Amino acid sequence: MVVRALVGLCVCLLLMAIATSPLQFLVIRVMQGAFGGIVDASSAFVSMEAPKDERGKALGNLQSAEAAGALVGPLLGGILVDLWGFRPLLLTMGILTGISALVAAFTLTEQSKKNIFNEKLRKQTHFTVLQTFHILFSHQCTRGFIMAGFAAKFAVFGLVTAFAPYVENISQSPHLAATWIGFIQAAMWGATFISSPWWGKQNDKRSVEINYVIATLACGVSIILQAYTESMISLLLLRVFQGLTFSALIQSVVFVVVQYSHGQNRGVSIGATNSLLVGGQIAGSLSGSAIAGMFSPSIVFVVMGAILIVSAFFVLPRVANQMKHPSIGKS
């Protein structure tokens, strides 16, 4: 599935490079969303292959790799577009992705594969997508984390459309606003890249619920404070702190889903979870745009930070239970 996702992405990039109309490009982008799914496949692979007591570390490293791509990709892509143009860039990225698919096909090995097809697992029930959604929401822990993750994606992506005009408003040099935006975003993703493995290790060592609550409260406060900053340096520091804390959230949601999923159905559980999180991403982006249009960009930061803080209540019942029964956190 990892190789299939890479091949799907490769083909779509190559097709985009030869598209001749906006409609063709749109259709291919939809195909990319349908036939890609590298994050879901990679998460499933990592969770299956990593030892049980090191899953948090493995998922943290995976998120760190995603952050590195988010940091380097736009920067490198912008430079190459200026040098080459869009078509050569898409063609080059398609070829590199195809090479990645070949490397994955010959280097990724499934150590757990020998255990998957034994008699016991052959008799395991395979759940449909609808059944998987029902199972995820019927369990208090997975339901709480998925709802918290939805809110986290909603809040953070709600800031995307408001961030650029907000920076322009507080920048003392409007002609440097674009540079500041790029630099601040790069710093935030850099902080995510650095902190993701650390949070993953913490999830292996102690209660993921406590880690999540601490991180989401700190992240929410940092976002609200950004609405009241008056200098680019303070905004930069707050965005870095946002990256340091937000890096704990989505990987913790996936970690919990993995812990409560059966081996044969882990992939569909991760895919179902990610589809819900993407729903939060879409809803947040639309809502952030609407709020910024009706009020001001600074109000968006206050609203989204408050949503993130309130989302901690989805996980707090589990924290309270663990305080009463410490063995729950260890299990």
Long-range contacts (C-beta under 8 A, 24 or more apart in sequence): 1-37, 1-41, 1-44, 1-45, 1-267, 2-38, 2-41, 2-42, 2-45, 2-104, 2-108, 3-101, 3-104, 3-105, 3-108, 4-41, 5-35, 5-36, 5-37, 5-38, 5-40, 5-41, 5-42, 6-38, 6-97, 6-98, 6-100, 6-101, 6-104, 7-98, 7-101, 8-32, 8-35, 8-36, 8-37, 9-35, 9-36, 9-38, 9-97, 10-94, 10-95, 10-97, 10-98, 10-100, 10-101, 11-35, 11-94, 12-36, 12-94, 13-90, 13-91, 13-93, 13-94, 13-97, 14-90, 14-91, 14-94, 14-95, 14-98, 16-90, 16-94, 17-87, 17-88, 17-90, 17-91, 17-94, 18-87, 37-271, 39-66, 39-274, 40-267, 40-270, 40-271, 40-274, 41-267, 43-254, 43-258, 43-270, 43-274, 44-266, 44-267, 44-270, 44-271, 45-108, 45-110, 47-254, 47-258, 47-266, 47-270, 48-110, 48-112, 48-263, 48-266, 49-110, 49-111, 49-112, 53-204, 54-204, 55-203, 55-204, 55-255, 55-258, 55-259, 56-199, 56-200, 56-201, 56-202, 56-203, 56-204, 56-208, 56-251, 56-255, 57-197, 57-200, 57-201, 57-204, 58-200, 59-200, 59-203, 59-251, 59-254, 59-255, 59-258, 60-196, 60-197, 60-198, 60-199, 60-200, 60-201, 60-203, 60-251, 61-196, 61-197, 61-200, 62-251, 63-192, 63-196, 63-200, 63-247, 63-250, 63-251, 64-192, 64-193, 64-194, 64-196, 64-197, 64-247, 67-189, 67-190, 67-192, 67-193, 67-196, 67-247, 68-189, 68-193, 70-189, 70-192, 71-186, 71-189, 71-190, 71-193, 74-185, 75-182, 75-186, 112-263, 116-263, 116-264, 121-263, 121-264, 124-262, 124-263, 124-264, 124-265, 125-265, 126-264, 126-265, 127-265, 127-268, 129-268, 129-271, 129-272, 132-265, 132-268, 132-269, 132-272, 133-272, 135-269, 136-257, 136-269, 136-272, 136-273, 139-260, 140-317, 140-318, 141-256, 141-260, 141-318, 142-256, 142-257, 142-260, 144-314, 144-315, 144-317, 144-318, 145-212, 145-252, 145-253, 145-256, 145-257, 145-314, 145-315, 146-253, 146-257, 146-273, 146-276, 146-277, 147-311, 147-314, 148-212, 148-216, 148-249, 148-253, 148-311, 148-312, 148-314, 148-315, 149-249, 149-250, 149-253, 149-273, 149-276, 149-277, 149-280, 150-276, 150-277, 150-279, 150-280, 151-280, 151-307, 151-308, 151-310, 151-311, 151-314, 152-216, 152-219, 152-246, 152-249, 152-250, 152-253, 152-280, 152-308, 152-311, 153-250, 153-277, 153-278, 153-280, 153-281, 153-284, 154-280, 154-281, 154-283, 154-284, 154-287, 154-304, 154-307, 155-220, 155-223, 155-284, 155-304, 155-305, 155-307, 155-308, 155-311, 156-246, 156-284, 156-304, 156-308, 157-280, 157-281, 157-282, 157-284, 157-285, 157-288, 158-284, 158-285, 158-287, 158-288, 158-291, 158-300, 158-303, 158-304, 158-307, 159-223, 159-288, 159-300, 159-301, 159-304, 160-285, 160-288, 161-285, 161-288, 161-289, 161-292, 162-288, 162-289, 162-291, 162-292, 162-297, 162-300, 162-301, 163-297, 165-292, 165-297, 166-297, 166-298, 166-300, 166-301, 167-232, 167-235, 169-297, 169-298, 170-229, 170-230, 170-231, 170-232, 170-235, 171-232, 172-232, 180-232, 183-236, 184-232, 184-235, 184-236, 184-239, 185-239, 187-236, 187-239, 187-240, 187-243, 188-239, 188-240, 188-242, 188-243, 189-243, 190-240, 190-243, 191-240, 191-241, 191-242, 191-243, 191-244, 191-247, 192-243, 192-244, 192-246, 192-247, 194-244, 195-243, 195-244, 195-245, 195-247, 195-248, 196-247, 196-248, 196-251, 199-247, 199-248, 199-251, 199-252, 200-251, 200-255, 202-248, 203-251, 203-252, 203-255, 206-329, 207-319, 207-322, 207-329, 208-252, 208-255, 208-256, 209-315, 209-318, 209-319, 209-322, 209-329, 210-319, 210-322, 210-329, 211-248, 211-252, 212-248, 212-249, 212-252, 212-312, 212-315, 213-312, 213-315, 213-316, 213-319, 215-245, 215-246, 215-248, 215-249, 215-252, 216-245, 216-248, 216-249, 216-308, 216-309, 216-311, 216-312, 216-315, 217-309, 217-312, 218-245, 219-245, 219-246, 219-249, 219-308, 220-305, 220-306, 220-307, 220-308, 220-309, 220-311, 220-312, 221-305, 221-309, 222-305, 223-301, 223-304, 223-305, 223-308, 224-301, 224-302, 224-305, 224-306, 224-309, 225-305, 226-301, 226-305, 227-298, 227-299, 227-301, 227-302, 227-305, 228-298, 250-277, 253-277
